């Protein structure tokens, strides 16, 4: 197993310490669980990625295809 040294915001670290205490785990175990639960999608298999894509597509309303996002993107970009 590899080691990682991270500098975390004090408030974030306290949140994880409290979560570890309330679940009866060590801080290291709490952080390991959080990182394991939020693995990058690059670790998904091809079948899992396709299933995720299908689920997202099914959540998109059919009317979304009629929306030209160019104006929305331009408006967002110009607002910065």
BELVENLIN-V122710 format. One record per helix or strand of 2 or more residues. SS is the DSSP state (a for helix, b for strand). FROM is the first residue (numbers start at 0). LEN is the number of residues. If there is no record, write none. Layout:
# BELVENLIN-V122710
ss = <SS;SS>
from = <FROM;FROM>
len = <LEN;LEN>
This chain:
# BELVENLIN-V122710
ss = <a;a;a;a;a;a>
from = <9;26;40;45;61;69>
len = <14;11;3;14;5;9>
